[in-house]
Amino acid sequence: MKFPLKLVVVMLTFVASVSAQAGSPPVESVRLADLQAEAVRKHPSIQAALRMVEAKGARVPQARALPDPSVSVGWMGNIAPFDVQNGDPSSYRAVGAMQEFPWPGKRQLRAEVAAKEVDAEQWSVEAARRKVRAEVAQAFYGLWATDKALQITRTNKELLEKLSRIAEEKYKVGRGVQQDVLRAHVEVTRILQRLTLLEQQRRTYEAQLNSLLIRPPGRVISSVADVEKSSLSYSLEELLQQAAASPDIRQQEAWVEQAQTAANLARRDYYPDFSVGYMYQQRSGMQDMHGFTFGIKIPVFYRDKQRKAVEEATLTRASLEQTRESIRTALSFQVREQFLAARASEELLQLYQRGVLPQSSLALESSLASYQTGETDFLNVINNFTTILDYQVAYYQEVANYQKALARLEEITGLELTATSSVKEVRGK
């Protein structure tokens, strides 16, 4: 049984054309950098963090300010308001004012405690920005890989439908078997099933991006810009060093510093605050009087107040230090995990380019030649054909996995890792 030469040419041409179509950038597509900039500008989590920094900043002058003064008015004499008794030296009208003054250094320490809280919240803004950018990148790369899979699968479907019709024609004229026709129909159905799942997956990524960009849920993202594989030029040790300055750790360090300042303030509270007061008295028929008062707060209950406050601040600082170490350990693991994932994806991509795809292409060409001479059956041709296309889909998915790992590393380290460099086209040969 001879395989039509025209069909051989069509299939071989298709293998190369799929790669070219999958590698070409779509028209009027959106870029990752633009989506990230829009998300950073609009996302509520970032705006909430910014407002919180402003709110915490308003506490600093409050902490530095003096306590509110108190003013009093009164009289001594008759029951009627401000009515004094003539000739009685103990009868008077009076107005007074009192101001409390904390022990020197307390106000400054309170302001420093509030300022350290502002510093900690500022790192929340940076952490929120990095998180949003990373989430947008995750959805973007997922959408890009899904679009590639849809392009390849749709073209695969068209060719399988052609092969199915050819198998039917060969069966009608007695040059084929019914099994070829049935297998072709099964493969077409399987492709339709895969297309349905991919389209649903695309809508999910699309909805995720719309959510991150604060857009209407049903807004259509027609296409995304083509992704080129980035180059990871940093070693694991360099990434770990950068992770040591991540916003989570820097924020925790600010909390530790705040706890230390709070402990210093608690120790300063052993020293008493004092107050100064002034009173003016007006007496009927007699000379006016002026009075001054000085007061001091005595920390009599220091065992239950000041001492416990120092103990609380000291234990809080120790707890925050342990939390910082826990965060550092967790981030170190995440860096190692994503670094190894990126390296594994890199190795797989090289395997696809240098081994799997060329070998699959050769297997397909061999099965086509064998089928033409009658040495193999139609099922073997279909299997080899779907295999190479599956590997092409897997290749682009692995590129997305690689870029996702770099995006996670960007979030932790703050380095620019997803800057693109040239990527090789997926070719059958």
C-alpha positions as CSV (number, residue, x, y, z in Angstrom):
1,M,0.0,0.0,0.0
2,K,1.5,3.3,-1.1
3,F,1.2,6.5,0.9
4,P,0.4,9.5,-1.3
5,L,3.5,11.7,-1.7
6,K,1.4,14.8,-1.5
7,L,0.2,13.9,2.0
8,V,3.8,13.3,3.1
9,V,4.7,16.8,2.0
10,V,1.7,18.2,3.7
11,M,2.5,16.6,7.0
12,L,6.2,17.5,7.0
13,T,5.3,21.1,6.0
14,F,2.8,21.2,8.9
15,V,5.4,20.2,11.5
16,A,7.6,23.2,10.6
17,S,4.6,25.6,10.1
18,V,3.3,24.9,13.6
19,S,6.6,26.0,15.1
20,A,6.7,29.1,13.0
21,Q,3.0,30.0,13.9
22,A,3.6,29.3,17.6
23,G,6.7,31.4,17.7
24,S,5.4,34.4,15.9
25,P,4.1,37.2,18.1
26,P,0.3,38.0,17.8
27,V,-0.8,41.3,16.4
28,E,-1.7,44.1,18.8
29,S,-0.8,42.0,21.8
30,V,-0.4,43.3,25.4
31,R,3.0,43.3,27.1
32,L,3.8,42.1,30.5
33,A,5.5,45.3,31.6
34,D,2.4,47.3,30.7
35,L,0.1,45.0,32.7
36,Q,2.4,45.1,35.7
37,A,2.6,48.9,35.6
38,E,-1.2,49.1,35.4
39,A,-1.7,46.6,38.3
40,V,0.8,48.4,40.5
41,R,-1.0,51.7,39.8
42,K,-4.5,50.4,40.5
43,H,-4.3,47.3,42.9
44,P,-6.1,47.9,46.2
45,S,-3.6,46.0,48.3
46,I,-0.9,48.5,47.3
47,Q,-3.1,51.5,47.8
48,A,-4.1,50.1,51.2
49,A,-0.5,49.8,52.2
50,L,0.2,53.3,51.1
51,R,-2.7,54.7,53.1
52,M,-1.5,52.7,56.1
53,V,2.0,54.3,55.8
54,E,0.3,57.7,55.8
55,A,-1.8,56.8,58.8
56,K,1.2,55.6,60.8
57,G,3.1,58.7,59.8
58,A,0.4,60.8,61.4
59,R,1.2,59.1,64.7
60,V,4.7,60.5,64.9
61,P,3.8,64.2,65.7
62,Q,1.1,62.9,68.1
63,A,3.7,60.9,70.0
64,R,6.1,63.8,70.2
65,A,3.5,66.4,71.4
66,L,3.1,67.4,75.0
67,P,0.0,66.2,76.9
68,D,-3.0,68.5,76.6
69,P,-3.0,71.3,79.2
70,S,-6.0,71.6,81.5
71,V,-7.8,74.9,82.3
72,S,-10.2,75.4,85.2
73,V,-12.6,78.1,86.5
74,G,-14.4,78.3,89.8
75,W,-15.5,80.4,92.7
76,M,-15.8,80.3,96.4
77,G,-18.6,82.2,98.1
78,N,-22.3,82.3,97.4
79,I,-24.2,79.5,95.6
80,A,-24.9,81.7,92.6
81,P,-22.3,81.3,89.9
82,F,-19.2,83.5,90.4
83,D,-20.9,85.4,93.3
84,V,-18.4,86.2,96.1
85,Q,-19.0,87.3,99.6
86,N,-17.9,90.9,100.3
87,G,-15.2,91.2,103.0
88,D,-14.5,87.5,103.3
89,P,-10.8,86.9,102.3
90,S,-11.6,83.2,101.5
91,S,-14.2,84.1,98.9
92,Y,-12.9,84.5,95.4
93,R,-13.3,83.9,91.7
94,A,-10.5,81.9,90.1
95,V,-9.1,80.7,86.8
96,G,-6.3,78.2,86.5
97,A,-4.2,76.3,84.0
98,M,-2.0,73.2,84.4
99,Q,0.5,71.6,82.0
100,E,2.1,68.1,82.4
101,F,5.7,67.6,81.2
102,P,7.0,64.0,80.6
103,W,10.5,63.3,81.9
104,P,13.1,64.5,79.4
105,G,13.6,62.0,76.6
106,K,10.3,60.2,76.8
107,R,8.6,62.3,74.1
108,Q,11.6,61.6,71.7
109,L,11.4,57.9,72.4
110,R,7.7,57.8,71.8
111,A,8.2,59.5,68.5
112,E,10.9,57.0,67.6
113,V,8.6,54.1,68.4
114,A,6.0,55.6,66.0
115,A,8.6,56.3,63.4
116,K,9.9,52.7,63.5
117,E,6.3,51.6,62.8
118,V,6.2,53.8,59.8
119,D,9.5,52.2,58.6
120,A,8.0,48.8,59.0
121,E,4.8,49.7,57.1
122,Q,6.8,51.2,54.2
123,W,8.3,47.7,53.6
124,S,4.7,46.4,53.3
125,V,4.2,48.7,50.3
126,E,7.3,47.2,48.6
127,A,6.2,43.7,49.4
128,A,2.7,44.4,48.0
129,R,4.2,45.8,44.8
130,R,6.4,42.8,44.3
131,K,3.6,40.4,45.1
132,V,1.2,42.0,42.6
133,R,3.9,42.1,39.9
134,A,4.7,38.4,40.5
135,E,1.0,37.4,40.4
136,V,0.5,39.3,37.1
137,A,3.6,37.6,35.7
138,Q,2.3,34.1,36.7
139,A,-1.0,34.7,35.0
140,F,0.6,36.3,32.0
141,Y,3.0,33.4,31.4
142,G,0.1,30.9,32.0
143,L,-2.0,32.7,29.4
144,W,0.9,32.8,26.9
145,A,1.6,29.1,27.2
146,T,-2.2,28.3,26.9
147,D,-2.4,30.4,23.7
148,K,0.6,28.5,22.3
149,A,-1.1,25.2,23.1
150,L,-4.3,26.4,21.5
151,Q,-2.5,27.4,18.3
152,I,-0.8,24.1,18.0
153,T,-3.8,22.1,19.0
154,R,-6.1,23.9,16.5
155,T,-3.7,23.3,13.7
156,N,-3.3,19.7,14.8
157,K,-7.1,19.3,14.7
158,E,-7.3,20.6,11.1
159,L,-4.6,18.2,9.9
160,L,-6.2,15.2,11.7
161,E,-9.5,16.0,10.1
162,K,-7.7,15.9,6.7
163,L,-6.1,12.6,7.6
164,S,-9.4,11.3,8.8
165,R,-11.0,12.2,5.4
166,I,-8.1,10.5,3.6
167,A,-8.5,7.4,5.7
168,E,-12.2,7.3,4.8
169,E,-11.5,7.7,1.1
170,K,-8.8,4.9,1.2
171,Y,-11.3,2.7,3.1
172,K,-14.0,3.3,0.5
173,V,-11.8,2.3,-2.4
174,G,-10.5,-0.8,-0.5
175,R,-7.0,0.5,0.1
176,G,-7.4,1.0,3.8
177,V,-8.9,-0.6,6.9
178,Q,-11.8,0.5,9.1
179,Q,-9.4,0.6,12.1
180,D,-7.6,3.6,10.5
181,V,-10.8,5.5,10.1
182,L,-11.9,4.8,13.7
183,R,-8.6,5.8,15.2
184,A,-8.6,9.0,13.2
185,H,-12.1,9.8,14.5
186,V,-10.9,9.1,18.1
187,E,-7.9,11.4,17.7
188,V,-10.1,14.2,16.4
189,T,-12.5,13.8,19.4
190,R,-9.5,13.8,21.8
191,I,-8.3,17.0,20.2
192,L,-11.8,18.6,20.6
193,Q,-11.7,17.6,24.3
194,R,-8.3,19.2,24.7
195,L,-9.4,22.4,23.0
196,T,-12.3,22.7,25.4
197,L,-10.1,22.3,28.4
198,L,-7.5,24.8,27.0
199,E,-10.2,27.4,26.2
200,Q,-11.5,27.0,29.8
201,Q,-8.0,27.4,31.1
202,R,-7.5,30.5,29.0
203,R,-10.6,32.1,30.4
204,T,-9.4,31.4,33.9
205,Y,-6.1,33.1,33.3
206,E,-7.9,36.0,31.6
207,A,-10.2,36.4,34.6
208,Q,-7.2,36.3,36.9
209,L,-5.5,39.1,35.0
210,N,-8.7,41.1,35.0
211,S,-8.9,40.7,38.7
212,L,-5.3,41.8,39.3
213,L,-5.8,44.8,36.9
214,I,-9.2,45.8,38.6
215,R,-11.0,45.4,35.3
216,P,-14.5,44.0,34.6
217,P,-14.4,40.2,35.0
218,G,-15.6,39.5,31.5
219,R,-13.1,41.8,29.6
220,V,-11.4,39.9,26.8
221,I,-7.6,39.9,26.5
222,S,-7.3,39.0,22.9
223,S,-3.6,38.1,22.9
224,V,-0.4,38.6,24.8
225,A,3.0,39.5,23.6
226,D,5.3,36.7,22.8
227,V,7.6,35.5,25.6
228,E,11.3,35.0,25.1
229,K,13.3,32.9,27.5
230,S,15.2,35.0,30.0
231,S,18.7,34.3,31.1
232,L,19.4,33.5,34.8
233,S,22.9,34.9,35.2
234,Y,23.0,34.9,39.1
235,S,24.3,32.0,41.2
236,L,22.3,30.5,44.1
237,E,24.6,32.2,46.6
238,E,24.0,35.6,45.0
239,L,20.3,35.1,45.0
240,L,20.4,34.1,48.7
241,Q,22.3,37.3,49.5
242,Q,19.7,39.4,47.8
243,A,16.9,37.5,49.5
244,A,18.4,38.6,52.9
245,A,17.3,42.1,52.1
246,S,13.8,41.2,51.0
247,P,10.9,43.4,52.2
248,D,9.6,40.7,54.7
249,I,13.0,40.5,56.4
250,R,13.5,44.3,56.3
251,Q,10.1,44.8,57.8
252,Q,10.8,42.4,60.6
253,E,14.0,44.1,61.3
254,A,12.1,47.4,61.6
255,W,9.7,45.7,64.1
256,V,12.7,44.5,66.1
257,E,14.2,48.0,66.2
258,Q,10.8,49.3,67.3
259,A,10.6,46.7,70.1
260,Q,14.1,47.8,71.3
261,T,13.0,51.4,71.3
262,A,9.9,50.5,73.2
263,A,12.0,48.7,75.8
264,N,14.1,51.8,76.2
265,L,10.9,53.9,76.6
266,A,9.6,51.4,79.2
267,R,12.9,51.8,81.2
268,R,12.6,55.6,80.9
269,D,9.1,55.3,82.5
270,Y,10.7,54.6,85.8
271,Y,11.4,58.3,85.9
272,P,8.5,60.4,87.0
273,D,6.6,63.0,85.0
274,F,5.9,66.4,86.5
275,S,3.4,69.2,86.1
276,V,3.3,73.0,86.5
277,G,0.1,74.9,87.3
278,Y,-0.9,78.6,87.7
279,M,-4.0,80.1,89.4
280,Y,-5.4,83.6,89.4
281,Q,-7.9,84.6,92.2
282,Q,-10.1,87.7,92.2
283,R,-11.4,88.7,95.7
284,S,-14.1,91.3,96.3
285,G,-12.7,94.4,97.9
286,M,-9.3,92.9,98.3
287,Q,-6.1,92.5,96.2
288,D,-6.0,89.8,93.5
289,M,-3.9,86.7,94.2
290,H,-1.7,84.6,92.0
291,G,-0.7,81.0,92.8
292,F,1.7,78.4,91.3
293,T,1.7,74.7,91.8
294,F,4.3,72.0,91.0
295,G,3.4,68.3,91.0
296,I,5.3,65.0,90.3
297,K,4.1,61.5,89.6
298,I,5.7,59.0,91.9
299,P,6.0,55.4,90.3
300,V,4.9,53.7,93.5
301,F,3.5,50.7,91.6
302,Y,6.6,50.1,89.5
303,R,6.6,46.4,90.2
304,D,3.3,45.9,88.4
305,K,3.6,48.7,85.8
306,Q,7.1,49.8,84.7
307,R,8.9,46.6,85.5
308,K,6.3,44.5,83.6
309,A,6.3,47.0,80.7
310,V,10.1,46.5,80.4
311,E,9.6,42.7,80.6
312,E,6.9,42.9,77.9
313,A,9.0,44.9,75.5
314,T,12.0,42.7,76.0
315,L,10.0,39.5,75.3
316,T,8.4,41.1,72.3
317,R,11.8,41.9,70.9
318,A,13.0,38.3,71.4
319,S,9.8,37.0,69.7
320,L,10.3,39.3,66.7
321,E,13.9,38.2,66.4
322,Q,12.8,34.6,66.2
323,T,10.1,35.5,63.7
324,R,12.8,37.2,61.6
325,E,14.9,34.1,61.6
326,S,11.9,32.0,60.7
327,I,11.1,34.3,57.7
328,R,14.8,34.2,56.6
329,T,14.8,30.4,56.7
330,A,11.5,30.2,54.7
331,L,12.8,32.6,52.1
332,S,16.0,30.7,51.8
333,F,14.1,27.6,51.0
334,Q,11.9,29.4,48.5
335,V,14.9,30.8,46.7
336,R,16.5,27.3,46.5
337,E,13.2,25.8,45.4
338,Q,12.7,28.3,42.6
339,F,16.3,28.3,41.5
340,L,16.3,24.5,41.2
341,A,13.0,24.6,39.4
342,A,14.4,27.2,36.9
343,R,17.5,25.1,36.3
344,A,15.4,21.9,35.8
345,S,13.2,23.7,33.3
346,E,16.4,24.9,31.5
347,E,17.7,21.4,31.2
348,L,14.3,20.2,30.0
349,L,14.2,22.9,27.3
350,Q,17.7,21.9,26.1
351,L,16.5,18.3,26.0
352,Y,13.5,19.3,24.0
353,Q,15.6,21.3,21.6
354,R,18.5,19.0,21.1
355,G,16.9,15.6,21.6
356,V,13.2,15.0,22.0
357,L,11.9,17.3,19.2
358,P,14.5,16.3,16.6
359,Q,14.1,12.6,17.4
360,S,10.3,12.8,17.3
361,S,10.6,14.5,14.0
362,L,12.8,11.8,12.7
363,A,10.4,9.1,14.1
364,L,7.5,10.8,12.2
365,E,9.4,11.0,8.9
366,S,10.5,7.3,9.3
367,S,6.9,6.2,10.0
368,L,5.7,8.2,7.0
369,A,8.3,6.5,4.8
370,S,7.5,3.1,6.2
371,Y,3.8,3.6,5.7
372,Q,4.4,4.6,2.1
373,T,6.1,1.3,1.5
374,G,3.6,-0.7,3.5
375,E,6.0,-1.5,6.4
376,T,4.0,0.2,9.1
377,D,0.4,1.0,9.7
378,F,-1.6,4.2,9.9
379,L,-1.8,4.0,13.7
380,N,1.9,4.3,14.0
381,V,1.9,7.5,11.9
382,I,-0.9,9.0,14.0
383,N,1.0,8.2,17.2
384,N,4.2,9.7,16.0
385,F,2.4,12.8,14.8
386,T,0.5,13.5,18.0
387,T,3.7,12.8,20.0
388,I,5.7,15.5,18.4
389,L,2.9,18.0,18.7
390,D,2.5,17.0,22.4
391,Y,6.2,17.7,22.9
392,Q,5.8,21.1,21.2
393,V,3.0,22.0,23.6
394,A,5.2,20.8,26.5
395,Y,8.1,22.9,25.3
396,Y,6.2,26.1,25.6
397,Q,4.7,25.1,28.9
398,E,8.2,24.5,30.2
399,V,9.2,28.0,29.0
400,A,6.3,29.3,31.0
401,N,7.4,27.3,34.0
402,Y,10.9,28.7,33.7
403,Q,9.7,32.3,33.5
404,K,7.3,31.7,36.4
405,A,10.2,30.5,38.6
406,L,12.1,33.7,37.7
407,A,9.1,35.8,38.5
408,R,9.0,34.2,42.0
409,L,12.7,34.9,42.4
410,E,12.1,38.5,41.4
411,E,9.5,38.9,44.1
412,I,11.9,37.6,46.8
413,T,15.2,39.2,45.7
414,G,14.0,42.3,43.9
415,L,16.4,41.6,41.0
416,E,15.4,42.1,37.4
417,L,15.3,38.5,36.1
418,T,12.7,38.3,33.5
419,A,14.3,40.7,31.0
420,T,14.2,38.8,27.8
421,S,16.9,37.5,25.5
422,S,16.5,35.6,22.3
423,V,14.7,32.3,22.4
424,K,15.1,29.5,19.9
425,E,12.2,28.5,17.7
426,V,10.9,25.0,18.1
427,R,11.7,23.1,15.0
428,G,11.1,19.6,14.1
429,K,14.6,19.2,12.8
